[in-house]
Amino acid sequence: MDPNKALAFLVGLIMLTLTLRLYRKMLLTYEGGEVASKPDKEPESPDGLLERRLSIIHQCRRILDVTILAIATGIAFRKLDVPGLDRLTGAGVYYYAPMSEAFSYRDGDIYIVGGANSAGQAAMYFSKFARHVTMLVRGNSLSDTMSQYLENQIGATKNIEVKLNSSVIAVEGVDRCERITIQNNKTCATETVPASALLIYAGAVPRTDWLTGVVERDAQGYLISGQHLMLEGKRPTGWTVDRDPFYLETSVPGIFVAGDVRHRSAKGVTSGVGEGAMAVKLVHQYLGLL
């Protein structure tokens, strides 16, 4: 298994295990019930361990009545449907690559998909290590999606090239990214070029369809909270308490949101942690009013 994928799997498994332990404790505390489980002996393979955890989830499934709900489900990267890409993800192909990957591609040829600020910032950073960085942008210009200061920086960096009206249509390699095929979206002309790495910054989606009709969301599905719910000074439709929504409170009193899934939040781990801490404080404030 690829080391990056293995690490991601283990981190996810640890979080799943901790969540299940908390959920089991809640059931025993509030329902006085017992949670059925498999024998204590752990399966030897990661797949077996995951299957056991999912089995426990199925056995523990309940409907819980809650006074407060805090939603911090984050966002999911928008995936590209390109032949060869899934197989090489984590092996030279990365969605929103960590900065540490730059050291692995010193003097290499890096291709970056995307034309927004995140892609531009990545291009600037990786250009300090790579021999050449090429940005593949679907649109006619960077100006439509990128801040002017960043576009100016990219234009002044000699080892960054911008290919407009361009898309990746194939990724190839034996056990890591070795070549990509680029298509000009206007002429349909294609070229296959050597590539040390393919970094994808194609945006993200909140995946909050499960909350449709429950709380207010924006056009992209992000959860709206606080002052953003106040239109012309009026409280949201259906608001049932005699006060304005708290900063991280959604259109339903007692349902809070924190982190990347929140409308107009500053995306990232640091801001997400800060909002999580703020949400805890607001929850205590909410409970004090009951």
C-alpha positions in Angstrom: 0.0 0.0 0.0 1.2 3.5 -0.8 2.6 5.2 2.4 0.4 8.2 2.0 -2.7 6.2 1.5 -1.8 3.9 4.5 -1.3 6.9 6.7 -4.6 8.4 5.7 -6.3 5.0 6.3 -4.8 4.7 9.8 -5.8 8.3 10.8 -9.3 7.7 9.6 -9.4 4.3 11.4 -8.2 5.9 14.6 -10.9 8.7 14.4 -13.6 6.1 13.6 -12.5 4.1 16.7 -12.6 7.1 19.0 -16.0 8.1 17.6 -17.4 4.6 18.2 -16.0 4.6 21.8 -17.7 7.9 22.5 -21.0 6.8 20.9 -21.0 3.5 22.9 -20.4 5.5 26.1 -23.3 7.8 25.2 -25.6 4.8 24.7 -24.7 3.2 27.9 -25.0 6.5 29.8 -28.3 7.7 28.4 -30.1 4.5 27.4 -28.6 2.0 29.9 -28.2 -0.4 27.1 -25.5 -2.8 25.9 -23.7 -2.5 22.6 -23.1 -5.8 20.9 -19.6 -6.3 19.6 -17.4 -9.0 18.0 -14.8 -10.8 20.0 -12.0 -8.7 21.5 -9.4 -10.3 19.2 -8.6 -7.8 16.4 -8.5 -9.0 12.8 -5.0 -9.0 11.4 -5.7 -7.0 8.3 -6.7 -3.3 8.1 -9.6 -4.3 5.9 -10.8 -6.8 8.6 -10.5 -4.2 11.3 -12.5 -1.6 9.3 -15.2 -4.3 8.6 -15.5 -4.9 12.4 -15.8 -1.2 13.1 -18.5 -0.8 10.5 -20.3 -3.8 11.9 -20.4 -2.1 15.3 -21.8 1.0 13.7 -24.6 -1.0 12.2 -25.4 -2.6 15.6 -25.3 0.7 17.4 -27.5 2.6 15.1 -30.1 4.6 17.0 -32.1 7.7 16.7 -31.0 10.1 19.5 -33.0 13.1 20.7 -30.5 16.0 21.2 -30.8 19.6 22.5 -27.8 20.8 20.6 -26.1 19.8 17.3 -22.7 21.0 16.2 -21.9 20.4 12.5 -18.2 20.3 11.5 -18.2 17.9 8.6 -15.7 19.8 6.5 -15.6 19.7 2.7 -14.6 17.1 0.1 -12.2 17.8 -2.7 -13.9 17.9 -6.1 -12.5 14.8 -8.0 -11.6 14.7 -11.6 -12.8 11.9 -13.8 -9.6 11.2 -15.7 -8.3 7.8 -16.8 -5.3 6.7 -14.7 -5.8 9.4 -12.1 -7.4 7.4 -9.3 -4.8 4.6 -9.5 -1.9 7.1 -9.1 -3.5 9.3 -6.5 -0.9 9.5 -3.7 1.9 8.5 -6.1 2.7 11.8 -7.8 -1.0 12.8 -8.1 -2.4 14.9 -5.2 -5.5 16.8 -4.4 -4.4 20.0 -2.6 -0.9 18.7 -2.0 0.8 19.3 1.4 3.7 21.7 1.2 6.1 19.0 2.3 5.7 17.3 -1.1 7.7 20.1 -2.7 11.0 18.5 -1.4 10.2 15.3 -3.2 10.0 17.1 -6.6 13.0 19.2 -6.5 14.1 20.0 -10.1 11.1 18.2 -11.5 8.3 19.2 -13.9 5.1 19.9 -12.0 1.7 20.4 -13.4 -1.0 22.2 -11.5 -4.7 22.0 -12.4 -6.7 25.0 -11.4 -6.9 28.8 -11.8 -8.0 30.1 -8.4 -5.9 31.5 -5.6 -5.2 28.1 -4.0 -3.7 26.9 -7.3 -1.8 30.1 -7.8 -0.3 30.0 -4.3 0.7 26.4 -4.8 2.4 27.3 -8.1 4.4 30.1 -6.4 5.5 27.8 -3.6 6.4 24.7 -5.7 8.3 27.0 -8.2 10.9 27.4 -5.5 11.8 23.7 -5.8 10.7 22.5 -9.2 12.6 23.0 -12.4 9.3 24.0 -14.1 5.7 24.5 -13.0 2.9 24.6 -15.5 -0.6 25.7 -14.6 -3.5 24.2 -16.5 -6.4 26.5 -16.5 -9.8 25.7 -18.2 -10.7 29.4 -18.6 -9.6 32.1 -20.9 -7.6 34.0 -18.3 -6.5 34.0 -14.7 -8.1 37.3 -14.0 -11.5 35.8 -13.8 -10.7 33.5 -10.8 -7.5 34.8 -9.2 -6.5 37.9 -7.2 -4.5 40.4 -9.3 -1.5 40.5 -6.9 -1.1 36.7 -7.3 -1.5 36.8 -11.1 1.2 39.5 -11.2 3.5 37.3 -9.1 3.0 34.3 -11.4 3.7 36.4 -14.4 6.9 37.6 -12.9 8.2 34.1 -12.0 10.3 32.7 -14.8 9.8 29.0 -14.2 6.0 29.2 -14.1 4.0 28.7 -17.4 0.3 29.2 -17.7 -1.7 27.2 -20.3 -5.2 28.6 -20.7 -8.1 26.7 -22.1 -6.4 23.4 -21.1 -7.4 20.3 -19.3 -5.8 17.0 -18.3 -7.4 14.0 -20.1 -5.1 11.2 -19.1 -2.5 10.3 -16.5 0.1 7.5 -17.1 2.8 5.7 -15.1 3.8 2.3 -13.9 3.7 2.9 -10.1 3.7 6.7 -10.0 2.8 9.7 -12.2 5.2 9.7 -15.2 3.2 11.4 -18.1 0.0 13.3 -18.6 -2.0 14.2 -21.7 -3.2 17.7 -22.0 -6.0 18.9 -24.3 -6.7 22.4 -25.6 -10.4 22.9 -25.0 -10.7 25.2 -28.1 -8.8 23.3 -30.7 -9.1 19.8 -29.2 -5.4 19.4 -29.9 -3.6 17.1 -27.4 0.0 16.6 -26.3 1.5 14.0 -23.9 4.3 15.4 -21.7 6.6 14.0 -19.0 5.3 15.0 -15.5 7.0 14.5 -12.1 3.7 15.4 -10.3 0.2 16.4 -11.0 -1.4 18.7 -8.3 -5.1 19.3 -8.5 -6.9 22.4 -7.1 -10.3 21.9 -8.6 -12.3 23.3 -5.8 -14.2 21.6 -3.0 -17.8 20.7 -2.1 -19.5 20.6 1.3 -21.8 17.6 0.7 -24.6 18.9 2.9 -27.5 17.4 0.9 -28.5 15.5 4.0 -29.5 18.9 5.5 -31.7 20.0 2.7 -34.9 21.5 4.1 -33.4 21.5 7.7 -31.1 24.5 7.8 -30.4 27.3 5.3 -27.6 26.7 2.8 -26.1 28.9 0.1 -26.1 28.0 -3.6 -23.0 25.8 -3.1 -24.4 24.0 -0.1 -22.4 25.7 2.6 -24.3 26.2 5.9 -25.3 29.9 6.6 -24.9 31.2 10.1 -25.0 34.2 12.3 -25.2 37.6 10.8 -25.4 36.1 7.3 -28.8 34.9 8.1 -30.0 38.4 8.8 -31.5 39.9 5.6 -32.4 43.6 6.0 -32.1 43.2 9.7 -34.8 40.4 9.8 -34.3 37.1 11.4 -34.5 33.9 9.3 -37.8 32.4 8.4 -39.0 30.0 11.0 -36.7 31.4 13.8 -38.4 30.5 17.0 -36.5 32.3 19.8 -36.5 36.0 20.8 -32.9 36.8 20.0 -30.7 37.0 16.9 -28.7 33.9 15.9 -25.3 33.5 17.5 -22.3 33.9 15.2 -22.0 30.2 14.5 -25.7 29.3 14.8 -27.6 28.2 11.8 -31.2 29.0 10.9 -32.4 26.5 13.5 -31.8 27.5 17.1 -29.4 25.1 18.8 -27.8 23.8 15.5 -24.3 25.2 15.2 -21.7 25.0 12.4 -17.9 25.4 12.5 -15.1 25.1 10.0 -14.9 24.7 6.3 -18.6 23.7 5.9 -19.7 27.1 7.1 -20.7 29.8 4.6 -17.9 32.4 4.1 -15.6 30.8 6.6 -11.8 31.1 6.2 -11.0 27.7 4.9 -8.2 25.8 6.6 -7.2 23.8 9.7 -6.2 26.7 11.8 -9.5 28.6 11.3 -11.5 25.4 11.7 -9.9 24.7 15.1 -10.6 28.3 16.2 -14.2 28.1 15.1 -14.6 24.8 16.9 -13.4 26.4 20.2 -15.8 29.3 19.6 -18.7 26.9 18.9 -18.1 25.2 22.3 -18.3 28.6 24.0 -21.5 29.4 22.1 -23.0 26.1 23.1 -22.5 26.9 26.8 -24.1 30.3 26.2 -27.0 28.7 24.5 -27.5 26.2 27.3 -27.5 29.0 29.8 -30.5 30.5 28.1 -32.6 27.3 28.3 
